Amino acid sequence: STGGTGNTFQECQAFGNKASASGAATGAGFCLAGSEQYSNILKCQSKTNSGGAGTGYGIWLDSATSCTIHGNEVFVNTGTTDGYGIKDDESSSVSAYMENFAYGNGSADGIKINNYDVNLSPNDTANVFPVREAFLTDHTRLDTIHQLDNIELIERTDVTTLRA
């Protein structure tokens, strides 16, 4: 979607979109571009989108502002040198990112992993990403938490919950 206002993608799927194998073309599952604002990508799946010789994106905000990206599953979106699960190109994003799950996104050779690349206000650093809630079960584990503020760890018998 390019240049719109208030568009919503809900419970949509984007699988296997692929750019050409030559040049620096991009392949994206979902893209909000240009002056797009106040739009939403909600509970969608985006996987195996490929940039061919360029960059692959699961969800890409290309100069879009004030959007909501919530509850999405983003898997194995790749490019030759770069692939992104969720990428926001704004230098200081004011879009909301909540409860998204991204895994295995990055370069096609698997060396570079880019599940999230978002420069969030107010500190403009891609190293700090807000985690609202994460559930740890018998099948997952958390090795480290770093550069995240306001995290509270609550342990329960059925799951372990992190809350910001």
Disulfide bonds with the S-S distance in Angstrom:
none
